[in-house]
Amino acid sequence: MVLEIEPSLAERFPGLQVLFGYVDGLRVEESGKELQGFKENVCAEVRGKYSLESLKDVSIFRSYRDFFWKVGIDPTKIRPAAEALVRRILAGKAIPMINNVVDSYNLASIKTEVALAAFNRDELKGGLLMRTARRGERFHGIGMTEPMELNGMEIVISDQEKLVAVYPYRDADKSKVGAGTKNLLLLVCGVPGVNEKILSDAGKVALEIVTRFCGGVGRLE
């Protein structure tokens, strides 16, 4: 799988990069007791590491927030993914449990502070392109009853046929990880200020957790 970054976007955001993780032959099912126990341990780590007041000083979260502002997303209303999950834990709210794969990479995102996205790889057509959205372009994200109309400021990822994500915070419904998913594409979503080592370490953590609880064979590129 290849991801091309639109030249004008790469020039606008030096350091913007994405790493790929793959898992072949995974199983998708309801999260079991072992994963539930792992989640409780991660939540306990979060409560010991952060407070709601301290989150503004976490450098990785600041980098994602800065990127959100620059692409027309208000991060006080739509939080970067890892920060949003951490905030839920600190506020005493439950983390949504979807299936073992989604739950695993959400927990990896919490542990690493890095945004992760995952797709049913068999639903993707050809290579991927990261580009600026076209005004009026429509995107049907996970959980949406109707597609949303983009304003032209967003950053999107498309395959040869369709939009698969509004980067780096919402994935498309069409290529989501569901019961029939066998082969996974994991995106380790970078923004300026989050270096390649941080992304690589996060990808390794994510693949270890996903393969531990969902089976399959993983690799990072």
Contacts in CASP RR format, 6 or more apart in sequence:
PFRMAT RR
TARGET T0000
AUTHOR 0000-0000-0000
METHOD contacts of the structure
MODEL  1
MVLEIEPSLAERFPGLQVLFGYVDGLRVEESGKELQGFKENVCAEVRGKY
SLESLKDVSIFRSYRDFFWKVGIDPTKIRPAAEALVRRILAGKAIPMINN
VVDSYNLASIKTEVALAAFNRDELKGGLLMRTARRGERFHGIGMTEPMEL
NGMEIVISDQEKLVAVYPYRDADKSKVGAGTKNLLLLVCGVPGVNEKILS
DAGKVALEIVTRFCGGVGRLE
1 20 0 8 1.000
1 22 0 8 1.000
1 121 0 8 1.000
1 124 0 8 1.000
1 126 0 8 1.000
1 127 0 8 1.000
1 128 0 8 1.000
1 185 0 8 1.000
2 127 0 8 1.000
2 128 0 8 1.000
3 18 0 8 1.000
3 20 0 8 1.000
3 127 0 8 1.000
3 128 0 8 1.000
3 129 0 8 1.000
3 130 0 8 1.000
3 157 0 8 1.000
4 127 0 8 1.000
4 128 0 8 1.000
4 129 0 8 1.000
4 130 0 8 1.000
5 16 0 8 1.000
5 17 0 8 1.000
5 129 0 8 1.000
5 130 0 8 1.000
5 131 0 8 1.000
6 129 0 8 1.000
6 130 0 8 1.000
6 131 0 8 1.000
6 132 0 8 1.000
8 132 0 8 1.000
9 16 0 8 1.000
9 130 0 8 1.000
9 131 0 8 1.000
9 132 0 8 1.000
9 155 0 8 1.000
10 16 0 8 1.000
13 67 0 8 1.000
13 70 0 8 1.000
13 191 0 8 1.000
13 192 0 8 1.000
14 192 0 8 1.000
15 192 0 8 1.000
15 193 0 8 1.000
16 130 0 8 1.000
16 190 0 8 1.000
16 191 0 8 1.000
16 192 0 8 1.000
17 190 0 8 1.000
17 196 0 8 1.000
17 199 0 8 1.000
18 130 0 8 1.000
18 187 0 8 1.000
18 188 0 8 1.000
18 189 0 8 1.000
18 190 0 8 1.000
18 199 0 8 1.000
19 187 0 8 1.000
19 188 0 8 1.000
19 190 0 8 1.000
19 196 0 8 1.000
19 199 0 8 1.000
19 200 0 8 1.000
19 203 0 8 1.000
19 220 0 8 1.000
19 221 0 8 1.000
20 185 0 8 1.000
20 186 0 8 1.000
20 187 0 8 1.000
20 188 0 8 1.000
20 220 0 8 1.000
20 221 0 8 1.000
21 184 0 8 1.000
21 185 0 8 1.000
21 186 0 8 1.000
21 187 0 8 1.000
21 188 0 8 1.000
21 203 0 8 1.000
21 206 0 8 1.000
21 207 0 8 1.000
21 218 0 8 1.000
21 219 0 8 1.000
21 220 0 8 1.000
21 221 0 8 1.000
22 121 0 8 1.000
22 183 0 8 1.000
22 184 0 8 1.000
22 185 0 8 1.000
22 186 0 8 1.000
22 218 0 8 1.000
22 219 0 8 1.000
22 220 0 8 1.000
22 221 0 8 1.000
23 183 0 8 1.000
23 184 0 8 1.000
23 186 0 8 1.000
23 207 0 8 1.000
23 210 0 8 1.000
23 211 0 8 1.000
23 214 0 8 1.000
23 215 0 8 1.000
23 216 0 8 1.000
23 217 0 8 1.000
23 218 0 8 1.000
24 182 0 8 1.000
24 183 0 8 1.000
24 184 0 8 1.000
24 216 0 8 1.000
24 217 0 8 1.000
24 218 0 8 1.000
25 182 0 8 1.000
25 183 0 8 1.000
25 215 0 8 1.000
25 216 0 8 1.000
25 217 0 8 1.000
26 101 0 8 1.000
26 181 0 8 1.000
26 182 0 8 1.000
26 183 0 8 1.000
26 184 0 8 1.000
26 210 0 8 1.000
26 211 0 8 1.000
26 214 0 8 1.000
26 215 0 8 1.000
26 216 0 8 1.000
27 100 0 8 1.000
27 214 0 8 1.000
27 215 0 8 1.000
27 216 0 8 1.000
28 99 0 8 1.000
28 100 0 8 1.000
28 101 0 8 1.000
28 177 0 8 1.000
28 178 0 8 1.000
28 179 0 8 1.000
28 180 0 8 1.000
28 181 0 8 1.000
28 214 0 8 1.000
29 99 0 8 1.000
29 100 0 8 1.000
29 179 0 8 1.000
30 99 0 8 1.000
30 100 0 8 1.000
31 39 0 8 1.000
31 97 0 8 1.000
31 99 0 8 1.000
31 100 0 8 1.000
31 103 0 8 1.000
31 213 0 8 1.000
32 100 0 8 1.000
34 213 0 8 1.000
35 100 0 8 1.000
35 103 0 8 1.000
35 104 0 8 1.000
35 213 0 8 1.000
38 107 0 8 1.000
38 209 0 8 1.000
38 213 0 8 1.000
39 95 0 8 1.000
39 97 0 8 1.000
39 103 0 8 1.000
39 107 0 8 1.000
42 107 0 8 1.000
42 110 0 8 1.000
42 111 0 8 1.000
43 89 0 8 1.000
43 95 0 8 1.000
45 111 0 8 1.000
46 86 0 8 1.000
46 89 0 8 1.000
46 90 0 8 1.000
46 110 0 8 1.000
47 89 0 8 1.000
47 90 0 8 1.000
50 58 0 8 1.000
50 86 0 8 1.000
50 90 0 8 1.000
51 90 0 8 1.000
52 87 0 8 1.000
52 90 0 8 1.000
52 91 0 8 1.000
55 61 0 8 1.000
55 83 0 8 1.000
55 86 0 8 1.000
55 87 0 8 1.000
55 90 0 8 1.000
56 62 0 8 1.000
58 83 0 8 1.000
58 113 0 8 1.000
60 82 0 8 1.000
60 113 0 8 1.000
60 114 0 8 1.000
60 194 0 8 1.000
60 198 0 8 1.000
61 80 0 8 1.000
61 82 0 8 1.000
61 83 0 8 1.000
61 113 0 8 1.000
63 191 0 8 1.000
63 192 0 8 1.000
63 193 0 8 1.000
63 194 0 8 1.000
64 75 0 8 1.000
64 80 0 8 1.000
64 82 0 8 1.000
64 83 0 8 1.000
64 115 0 8 1.000
64 168 0 8 1.000
64 191 0 8 1.000
64 194 0 8 1.000
65 75 0 8 1.000
65 80 0 8 1.000
65 83 0 8 1.000
66 191 0 8 1.000
66 192 0 8 1.000
67 168 0 8 1.000
67 191 0 8 1.000
67 192 0 8 1.000
68 74 0 8 1.000
68 75 0 8 1.000
68 78 0 8 1.000
68 80 0 8 1.000
68 169 0 8 1.000
69 75 0 8 1.000
71 153 0 8 1.000
71 154 0 8 1.000
71 155 0 8 1.000
72 151 0 8 1.000
72 153 0 8 1.000
72 154 0 8 1.000
73 154 0 8 1.000
73 169 0 8 1.000
78 169 0 8 1.000
79 87 0 8 1.000
80 115 0 8 1.000
80 168 0 8 1.000
80 169 0 8 1.000
81 109 0 8 1.000
81 115 0 8 1.000
81 116 0 8 1.000
81 168 0 8 1.000
81 169 0 8 1.000
82 109 0 8 1.000
82 110 0 8 1.000
82 112 0 8 1.000
82 113 0 8 1.000
82 114 0 8 1.000
82 115 0 8 1.000
83 113 0 8 1.000
85 95 0 8 1.000
85 106 0 8 1.000
85 109 0 8 1.000
85 110 0 8 1.000
86 110 0 8 1.000
86 113 0 8 1.000
88 94 0 8 1.000
88 95 0 8 1.000
89 95 0 8 1.000
89 110 0 8 1.000
95 103 0 8 1.000
95 106 0 8 1.000
97 103 0 8 1.000
99 177 0 8 1.000
99 178 0 8 1.000
99 179 0 8 1.000
100 213 0 8 1.000
100 214 0 8 1.000
101 118 0 8 1.000
101 177 0 8 1.000
101 178 0 8 1.000
101 181 0 8 1.000
101 184 0 8 1.000
101 210 0 8 1.000
101 214 0 8 1.000
102 118 0 8 1.000
102 177 0 8 1.000
103 213 0 8 1.000
104 206 0 8 1.000
104 209 0 8 1.000
104 210 0 8 1.000
104 212 0 8 1.000
104 213 0 8 1.000
104 214 0 8 1.000
105 116 0 8 1.000
105 118 0 8 1.000
105 186 0 8 1.000
105 206 0 8 1.000
105 209 0 8 1.000
105 210 0 8 1.000
106 116 0 8 1.000
107 209 0 8 1.000
108 116 0 8 1.000
108 202 0 8 1.000
108 203 0 8 1.000
108 205 0 8 1.000
108 206 0 8 1.000
108 209 0 8 1.000
108 210 0 8 1.000
109 115 0 8 1.000
109 116 0 8 1.000
109 202 0 8 1.000
109 206 0 8 1.000
111 205 0 8 1.000
111 209 0 8 1.000
112 198 0 8 1.000
112 201 0 8 1.000
112 202 0 8 1.000
112 203 0 8 1.000
112 205 0 8 1.000
112 206 0 8 1.000
113 202 0 8 1.000
114 188 0 8 1.000
114 189 0 8 1.000
114 190 0 8 1.000
114 194 0 8 1.000
114 198 0 8 1.000
114 199 0 8 1.000
114 202 0 8 1.000
114 203 0 8 1.000
115 168 0 8 1.000
115 169 0 8 1.000
115 189 0 8 1.000
115 190 0 8 1.000
115 191 0 8 1.000
116 186 0 8 1.000
116 187 0 8 1.000
116 188 0 8 1.000
116 189 0 8 1.000
116 202 0 8 1.000
116 203 0 8 1.000
116 206 0 8 1.000
117 165 0 8 1.000
117 168 0 8 1.000
117 171 0 8 1.000
117 186 0 8 1.000
117 187 0 8 1.000
117 189 0 8 1.000
118 171 0 8 1.000
118 177 0 8 1.000
118 184 0 8 1.000
118 185 0 8 1.000
118 186 0 8 1.000
118 187 0 8 1.000
119 164 0 8 1.000
119 165 0 8 1.000
119 171 0 8 1.000
119 175 0 8 1.000
119 176 0 8 1.000
119 177 0 8 1.000
119 184 0 8 1.000
119 185 0 8 1.000
119 187 0 8 1.000
120 175 0 8 1.000
120 176 0 8 1.000
120 177 0 8 1.000
120 178 0 8 1.000
120 180 0 8 1.000
120 181 0 8 1.000
120 183 0 8 1.000
120 184 0 8 1.000
120 185 0 8 1.000
121 183 0 8 1.000
121 184 0 8 1.000
121 185 0 8 1.000
122 181 0 8 1.000
122 182 0 8 1.000
122 183 0 8 1.000
123 174 0 8 1.000
123 175 0 8 1.000
124 159 0 8 1.000
124 164 0 8 1.000
124 175 0 8 1.000
124 185 0 8 1.000
125 159 0 8 1.000
125 160 0 8 1.000
125 161 0 8 1.000
125 162 0 8 1.000
126 159 0 8 1.000
126 160 0 8 1.000
127 159 0 8 1.000
127 160 0 8 1.000
128 157 0 8 1.000
128 158 0 8 1.000
128 159 0 8 1.000
128 164 0 8 1.000
129 157 0 8 1.000
129 158 0 8 1.000
129 159 0 8 1.000
130 155 0 8 1.000
130 156 0 8 1.000
130 157 0 8 1.000
130 167 0 8 1.000
131 155 0 8 1.000
131 156 0 8 1.000
131 157 0 8 1.000
131 158 0 8 1.000
132 152 0 8 1.000
132 153 0 8 1.000
132 154 0 8 1.000
132 155 0 8 1.000
132 156 0 8 1.000
133 139 0 8 1.000
133 150 0 8 1.000
133 151 0 8 1.000
133 152 0 8 1.000
133 153 0 8 1.000
133 154 0 8 1.000
133 155 0 8 1.000
133 156 0 8 1.000
133 166 0 8 1.000
134 150 0 8 1.000
134 152 0 8 1.000
135 150 0 8 1.000
135 151 0 8 1.000
135 152 0 8 1.000
136 149 0 8 1.000
136 150 0 8 1.000
136 151 0 8 1.000
136 152 0 8 1.000
137 149 0 8 1.000
137 150 0 8 1.000
137 152 0 8 1.000
137 156 0 8 1.000
137 163 0 8 1.000
138 147 0 8 1.000
138 148 0 8 1.000
138 149 0 8 1.000
138 150 0 8 1.000
139 147 0 8 1.000
139 148 0 8 1.000
139 150 0 8 1.000
139 156 0 8 1.000
139 163 0 8 1.000
139 166 0 8 1.000
139 170 0 8 1.000
139 172 0 8 1.000
140 146 0 8 1.000
140 147 0 8 1.000
140 148 0 8 1.000
140 172 0 8 1.000
140 173 0 8 1.000
140 174 0 8 1.000
141 147 0 8 1.000
141 148 0 8 1.000
141 166 0 8 1.000
141 170 0 8 1.000
141 171 0 8 1.000
141 172 0 8 1.000
141 173 0 8 1.000
142 170 0 8 1.000
142 171 0 8 1.000
142 172 0 8 1.000
142 173 0 8 1.000
142 176 0 8 1.000
143 173 0 8 1.000
144 173 0 8 1.000
150 156 0 8 1.000
150 166 0 8 1.000
154 166 0 8 1.000
154 167 0 8 1.000
155 166 0 8 1.000
155 167 0 8 1.000
155 168 0 8 1.000
156 163 0 8 1.000
156 165 0 8 1.000
156 166 0 8 1.000
156 167 0 8 1.000
157 163 0 8 1.000
157 164 0 8 1.000
157 165 0 8 1.000
157 167 0 8 1.000
157 187 0 8 1.000
158 164 0 8 1.000
162 172 0 8 1.000
162 174 0 8 1.000
163 172 0 8 1.000
164 171 0 8 1.000
164 172 0 8 1.000
164 174 0 8 1.000
164 175 0 8 1.000
165 171 0 8 1.000
165 172 0 8 1.000
165 187 0 8 1.000
167 189 0 8 1.000
168 187 0 8 1.000
168 189 0 8 1.000
168 190 0 8 1.000
168 191 0 8 1.000
177 184 0 8 1.000
184 210 0 8 1.000
186 203 0 8 1.000
186 206 0 8 1.000
186 207 0 8 1.000
186 210 0 8 1.000
188 199 0 8 1.000
188 200 0 8 1.000
188 202 0 8 1.000
188 203 0 8 1.000
188 206 0 8 1.000
188 220 0 8 1.000
190 199 0 8 1.000
200 220 0 8 1.000
203 220 0 8 1.000
204 220 0 8 1.000
207 218 0 8 1.000
207 219 0 8 1.000
207 220 0 8 1.000
210 218 0 8 1.000
211 217 0 8 1.000
211 218 0 8 1.000
END
